[in-house]
Amino acid sequence: MKINETEFPGLIIIEPKVFTDSRGYFLESFRKDILLQYKATYDWIQENESMSNFGVIRGLHYQLNPYSQAKLVRVIVGEVLDVVVDIRKGSPTFGKKFEVLLSGENKKQLLIPEGFAHGFSVLKDGTIFSYKCNNTYNKESERGINLLDPSLGIDWQIKADQSIISDKDKLNPNFSDADYNFEFRG
């Protein structure tokens, strides 16, 4: 596995080694010992999977402390633009966005620590998105940021008339009005 650190403290991109032959491919999708070298000491307790078609945009989601979630996300089939926004007060990247293309072809994964709002846009029909979490879902602590907030400047790579966004996500507040309780601990 190749680990690429980003300018966002704790946010890393993982590129597994893919071994291919006439039978198909093999890869290690998770290695706790390697992640520990990057202080990623998460105990993954839940894994989720979604399937979406082109045009779906989900996010920007997070859960408040003490129910916050770190996530290890990847695409099994298809392609997404994965986007996170740092909402950790005091972080050198507070309020900034990070984007990465995840696909079934490139096999990249994104490790997202607690304190980030997360979303993705689906760029191919039949996309299967998988993510591990270090905490279970807690409805009362669920929050979101408006994924179309102009102050964030996110280009979801989908035209407005082709986008499919849930009514719930459309009602999320802009970043400046969002409710979050994360502190950066360098």
N, C-alpha and C positions, 0 to 999 in steps of 0.2 A: 504494500500500500504506500502511496505517496500522499503525504500530508502537506497541504498548502495553507499556511497561516494568512489571514487577511489583516487589513489595517484595523479591523474591529476586534478588540480584545475578546478572546474566547471563541470567535466565529472561525471555523476552519472548513476547508474543502478537502474531501477525501477522494482520491482517485485509486480505486483498486486495480491490481494487476489482473488482466483478463487473459486467460489461456484458451486459445481457440484451436480446434482441429476439425477434421471431417465430421465429427459427432456433434459439434456445437461449441459451447464455451463453459468455462469454470472460473469462478472468482470467489474470493473471501469477501463477503459483504460486511463483516463485522469482526474486529479484533480488539478486545478490551485492553490487552497489554500494550498495543500501539497507541491507543487513545490515552492511556494513563501517562504516557510520555509527554503528552501535551496538556496535562492536568485536567483531562476530561474524565472525571471520576464518577460519571453518572451510573446509576443503577436503573437500567431500562426495565420497566415493569408492565408496559402495555405497548402493543403494536397495532397500528391502524392502517387501513387501505381504502382508497377511494378510486372510482373509475369515473372519468369525465370526458366529455367530447369537446371539440374545438370551440373556443369562445367563452368557456366557463372561466370566471375569475372568482377566486375564493380569498377572503381575508379582509383586512389585516387582523388576525386573531391573536389573543394571548389570554392568560389567566393571571389574576392578581395573586400576590403572596398571601398566605402561605401555600397556595395551590398552583404556583407557577410551574411551567413545564419547560424543560430542555427537550429538544427534538433532534433526531437524526433522520433526515429526509432523503428520499431517493425516488427515481422513476424507474419502474420495471419495464413498462412498455409505453412508447409515445414520447412526448416532450412538453416541458413546462418552462416558463420563466419564473424562477423562484425569487421572491423578494422579502427582505426583512428590514425592519426599521428599529434602530437602537433606541429604547425608551428607558435606559438606565441613567438616572440623574447623576451627574458628575462624570460620566463617561466621556473620553475624548472624541467619541463619534456619536454622542447624543443627538438624536433628531435626524441623523443621516440614514440614507438607505443603502442597501447592498443588494445587487442582483447577480444571479448566476443561471445559466441555462443547464437544466438537468434533463437527461434523456435516457431512454433505454439503450441507446447506442453509446453514449459517452460514459455511462455507468457512474458518473460523479455523484457524490453525496455531500450534503451540507449539514454540519453539526451546528445547531443553534442553541446557545445557552439561554437560561432564563433571562428575562428582561428585554426580549425582542418581540415585536409584533411581526407576524408571519402571514404571508399570502403567496398565491401563485396563479398564473394564467395558463390555460391549457392551449397548446399550440398545435396539437394533433388529435384527431378523433380516437377514441378508445384508449386514452392515456390512463395508465394505472400508476397511482402515486402511493407510496408506502412510507410510514414514519413510526419510529420508536419514540416513546415518551418516558420520562422518568417520574411522572405523576399521573394519576387518573383524572378524568374530566370532572370538573366541579362547576355545575351550572351557575351557582351564585357568584362565582369569581370570574366568570367569562366576560371578556371585554373585547372591544374592537376599535379600530381607527378606520375612517372612511378611506377606502382604497382609491378613490378619485380625488382626494384632497390635493388641490393644485400646489400647495406649499411643499408637498413631498416630491413632485415632479416625476412621478412614475409613469413610464411608457410601457403599458402592459402588452404591447405589440399586437393588439386586437382593436379593430375599428369599433367605434361606439355602437354602430348599428348591428354589429356582430357579437357584441358582448352579452353574456348571460351571467347576471349577478343576482343573488338572492335578495329578497326584500329586506331581510334582516341586515345584511351587509350594507345595503344602501342607506340604512338609518344610522350607521355608526357615526360618531362625531369626528370632526377634523382633528388633526394632531394637537392643535393648540387647546382644544377643549376635552381631550381624552383623559380618562381616569387611569392612572397607573401608580404603582408604589414600589418601584425598583430603585435601588441605590447601587452605583458602580463600586465594586471592591477590587481595585487594581491589584 
